[in-house]
Amino acid sequence: MKIYKSVLSIFCILTILFSFTSCSSKPTEKENPLDPQKPVTVVLWHYYNGNIKEKFDEIVSEFNETVGMEKGIVVDAQSQGDVDQLATSAQNSVNQAIGSSPMPDLFAAYPDTALTVHKIKGLVNLEQYFTQDELNEYRKEFLEEGEASNKKG
């Protein structure tokens, strides 16, 4: 159970790292309807390998088979190798380099990579999708790092 929470925390932390742009409000059901009969696929690039990747894949499978199935969301988690390979993939994708894959819906990133992508394409602020209680589970300094990176852009 501890590994489950650790991997889930890592995932949440990494998603916040690339959340730099501001959105005016949360999407409404009318703007973004979910239909279990017509599931939405969310492509997620990460850099997990070995045991952490196995645990993460288990969490994604559990989500897809439970909440995802109920809501009509399928997470397609794709390892891009190590963190440097993921950064290269994201930068190639946002720059539309020949042979690069399309940008994923989500990707894990350090602030420098997220800022680079944000300057070219813009990123969505995921903070709006977390409750204050969930945000309170993270170190204040960690969340402030993302905010400070946003001010640079």
Secondary structure, DSSP 8 states (H G I E B T S, - for coil): -HHHHHHHHHHHHHHHHT--S--SS---TTTS---TTS-EEEEEEE---HHHHHHHHHHHHHHHHTHHHHHTEEEEEEE-SSHHHHHHHHHHHHTT-TT-----SEE---HHHHHHHHHHT----GGGGS-HHHHTTS-HHHHHHHHHHHHH-
